[in-house]
Amino acid sequence: MNATSLGRMGIVGMVTALFACGGVELDEASDTDALFHESSAALHHPEFTRKLRSLDGYVLDEARLQNGDTESICGTRDLQHVNSYDGRLGVSQTYVKKYKGAVGALTSKNAPTGSKYCTGTLIAKDLFLTASHCVSSKTVGHFVALGYERKPGGTTVGTQEFFKITQLVEEGAQKGIDYAIVRLERDAGSKYGITKIRAQDPKKDAPLAIIQHPSGEPKQVEAGKHQGLSGNYLRYADIDTLPGSSGSGVLDADGMLVGVHTNGGCTSGTSGANSGVRLSQVAKVSSIVR
């Protein structure tokens, strides 16, 4: 059965049917196609689930991405603006300064007042890594805003620079993995930096950080520890995220990308965890992520 046929019948429905019939038995370490990880499906962002139901017909809905409630605060909100970061979250001020530049926000308008609906990271001079549920056919022609940050010690936002998206290079939905890579019209990495990829899973309790645009706001940082693996996902129980954080890179202690943030799961208390796609799984299907 080809991908088009899968798209027409609905991948999620097919997976559900297989599990109901007892025809698939998987564990976390399985190399079987990512579509059939039951634990992965449980962690999918609602928009990614909607996309899997209709691969050919998915239309990106900025309002859903901006106003959803799936990216969540883990206990107390600890997010800090990158240029006012005090170094108390578990990574240094030097770390944040070094890796913040490559982080950008997706927006449909190349104007400072345009709303931002997702986050991502430069992984090459003109390649930007984000979540699959943050892109659709309408993404070509949208923009990545870089430099969207508050100035140190205040609320004034510095100068933003906009890079038009010209191509959807890789789309993980066809493989059931919530990642995407888009191409920008010109070199952005030489000025803003490029974040390297480590396609290996971090150890349990290893430090992680996410530099992000929560709620489409200027760039902020949060850090915590890796809780463990679940299907295609990393889980982190003390790293706050919000709508708009989808697509943010999950960084390890060395500032290398090990995941792409996709979903929330923290409760208002101290239970649950937020999660992101493992780049170790992306590397199995990508010609770029290695």
C-alpha positions in Angstrom: 0.0 0.0 0.0 1.5 3.4 -1.0 1.6 6.6 1.1 -1.2 8.1 -0.9 -3.5 5.2 -0.1 -2.5 5.4 3.6 -3.3 9.1 3.6 -6.8 8.5 2.1 -7.8 5.8 4.6 -6.3 7.6 7.6 -3.1 6.5 9.2 -4.4 6.9 12.7 -7.4 4.7 12.0 -5.2 2.0 10.4 -2.9 2.0 13.4 -5.8 1.8 15.8 -7.3 -1.2 13.9 -4.0 -3.0 14.0 -3.7 -2.7 17.7 -7.3 -3.7 18.3 -6.7 -6.9 16.3 -3.6 -7.7 18.3 -1.6 -7.8 15.1 1.3 -5.6 16.3 3.6 -6.1 19.2 6.3 -3.5 19.7 8.7 -2.2 22.4 10.5 1.1 22.6 13.7 -0.3 21.0 11.9 -1.7 17.9 13.1 -0.5 14.5 9.7 -1.1 13.0 8.1 1.8 11.2 7.4 4.6 13.7 3.7 4.7 12.7 3.1 1.6 14.8 4.5 2.8 18.2 1.4 2.8 20.4 3.2 4.9 23.0 4.1 7.4 20.4 0.5 7.9 19.3 -0.4 8.6 22.9 2.0 11.5 22.9 1.2 13.0 19.5 0.3 16.7 19.4 -3.5 17.0 18.6 -2.6 18.8 15.3 -0.2 16.1 14.3 -2.9 13.5 15.0 -5.3 15.6 12.8 -2.6 15.7 10.1 -2.1 11.9 10.1 -5.8 11.5 9.5 -5.6 13.4 6.3 -2.0 13.8 5.0 -3.1 15.2 1.6 -5.7 17.5 3.1 -4.0 19.0 6.2 -4.2 22.7 6.4 -2.1 24.5 9.0 -4.3 26.5 11.4 -2.3 29.3 13.0 -5.0 30.0 15.6 -5.0 26.4 16.8 -1.2 26.5 17.2 -1.2 29.8 19.0 -4.1 29.2 21.3 -4.0 25.5 22.1 -3.4 24.1 25.6 -1.2 21.1 24.8 2.2 22.7 25.6 2.2 23.1 29.4 3.7 24.5 32.5 5.4 22.0 34.8 4.5 23.3 38.3 5.8 26.9 38.5 6.5 28.8 35.3 10.3 29.2 35.2 10.7 30.5 31.6 13.2 33.4 31.4 13.8 35.8 28.5 17.2 34.9 27.0 18.9 38.3 27.4 17.8 38.6 31.0 18.6 35.0 32.0 20.1 34.8 35.5 21.7 31.4 35.1 19.6 29.6 37.7 17.8 27.0 35.5 20.6 24.6 35.1 22.5 25.9 32.1 24.9 28.8 32.1 24.3 32.3 30.8 27.2 31.6 28.3 25.3 28.5 27.1 22.2 30.5 26.4 24.1 33.3 24.7 25.9 30.8 22.4 22.8 28.8 21.3 20.0 31.3 21.2 20.8 32.9 17.9 19.9 29.9 15.7 16.3 29.8 17.2 13.6 31.4 15.2 9.8 31.8 15.1 7.5 30.8 12.2 5.2 33.6 11.1 2.9 34.2 8.1 4.0 37.9 7.9 7.4 39.6 7.4 6.4 42.3 9.8 7.5 42.9 13.5 3.8 42.9 14.6 3.0 39.6 12.8 2.0 36.8 15.2 4.3 33.8 15.6 2.8 30.3 15.7 5.7 27.9 16.1 9.5 27.7 16.8 12.4 26.0 15.1 16.2 25.9 14.8 18.7 26.6 12.1 20.6 23.3 11.3 22.4 24.6 8.2 22.8 28.0 6.5 19.4 27.8 4.9 17.7 24.8 6.6 15.4 25.2 9.5 14.2 22.3 11.7 10.7 22.4 13.3 7.7 20.1 13.9 5.6 18.5 11.2 2.4 19.8 12.7 3.8 23.4 12.2 3.9 23.0 8.4 1.6 22.4 5.5 1.5 23.3 1.8 0.8 26.9 2.8 4.1 27.1 4.7 6.0 27.9 1.5 5.7 31.7 1.4 5.7 32.1 5.2 8.7 33.4 7.1 11.2 32.6 9.8 11.8 35.5 12.2 15.2 35.6 13.7 16.5 38.0 16.4 13.0 38.2 18.0 14.3 38.9 21.5 13.8 41.4 24.3 16.8 43.6 24.9 18.7 43.0 28.2 16.9 44.3 31.3 13.7 45.5 29.7 10.7 44.7 27.5 11.8 46.5 24.3 12.2 44.0 21.4 15.3 44.3 19.2 15.4 44.2 15.4 13.9 41.2 13.8 15.0 39.8 10.4 12.7 37.7 8.2 13.7 34.9 5.9 11.1 33.6 3.4 10.5 29.9 3.3 10.9 28.6 -0.3 10.7 24.8 0.1 9.4 22.0 2.4 12.5 19.8 2.2 11.5 17.0 4.5 8.1 16.1 6.0 8.0 13.4 8.7 4.3 12.9 8.7 4.6 10.3 5.9 6.7 8.2 8.4 4.5 9.1 11.4 7.2 11.3 13.0 6.5 14.9 14.0 9.4 16.8 12.4 9.9 18.9 9.3 12.8 20.7 7.6 12.2 23.8 5.5 14.6 25.8 3.2 15.0 29.5 3.5 15.5 31.8 0.6 19.0 32.9 1.7 21.8 32.2 4.1 20.7 32.8 7.7 23.2 30.6 9.5 26.3 32.6 8.8 24.8 35.5 10.9 22.6 33.7 13.4 24.5 30.5 13.9 23.9 26.8 13.2 23.0 24.2 15.9 24.6 20.8 15.5 22.7 17.6 15.7 23.4 14.6 18.0 21.2 11.8 16.8 21.6 9.8 20.0 19.3 9.7 22.9 20.4 11.4 26.2 20.7 9.3 29.3 18.0 9.4 31.9 18.3 12.4 34.1 20.7 14.1 31.7 20.3 17.9 31.5 18.2 19.4 28.7 17.3 22.9 27.6 14.7 24.4 25.3 15.1 27.9 23.8 11.7 28.8 22.4 9.0 31.3 21.5 6.3 30.4 24.0 2.9 31.8 23.1 4.7 33.5 20.1 6.5 35.8 22.6 10.1 36.9 22.3 12.7 34.2 22.8 12.9 32.5 26.2 14.8 29.6 27.8 13.8 26.8 30.2 15.9 23.8 31.3 15.5 20.6 33.3 16.2 16.9 33.1 15.4 14.0 30.7 12.8 11.8 32.3 13.0 8.9 29.8 11.9 7.6 26.4 8.5 6.7 25.2 8.2 5.4 21.6 9.5 8.1 19.3 9.6 10.7 22.1 11.8 12.2 24.8 10.0 13.2 28.0 11.0 16.0 30.3 8.9 16.7 33.4 10.3 20.0 34.5 10.8 22.0 31.3 8.0 24.5 30.8 6.5 25.1 27.3 3.5 26.9 25.9 1.6 27.1 22.6 4.1 28.5 20.1 6.9 26.4 21.6 6.2 23.5 19.2 9.1 22.8 16.9 11.7 24.1 19.4 15.0 22.3 19.5 15.7 20.1 22.6 19.4 20.7 23.5 21.7 18.6 25.5 24.4 19.8 27.9 26.8 20.4 25.0 24.2 22.5 23.1 23.5 19.9 20.5 20.1 19.0 19.2 18.7 15.7 20.5 15.0 16.3 19.9 12.3 18.6 18.6 9.7 19.7 21.1 6.2 18.7 20.0 3.8 18.3 22.9 2.8 19.1 26.5 1.7 16.8 29.2 2.5 18.4 32.5 -0.5 19.0 34.8 -1.1 22.0 37.0 0.7 20.1 39.8 3.9 18.1 39.5 2.8 15.1 37.5 3.0 14.4 33.8 5.7 15.5 31.4 6.2 17.4 28.2 7.7 15.7 25.2 9.6 16.0 22.0 10.5 13.8 19.0 13.8 11.9 19.4 16.3 12.8 16.7 17.6 9.3 16.9 14.3 8.2 15.4 14.3 11.0 12.9 17.8 10.0 11.7 16.3 6.6 10.6 14.1 8.3 8.0 15.9 11.5 7.2 18.6 12.2 4.6 19.6 15.3 6.5 19.5 14.5 10.2 22.5 12.3 10.9 
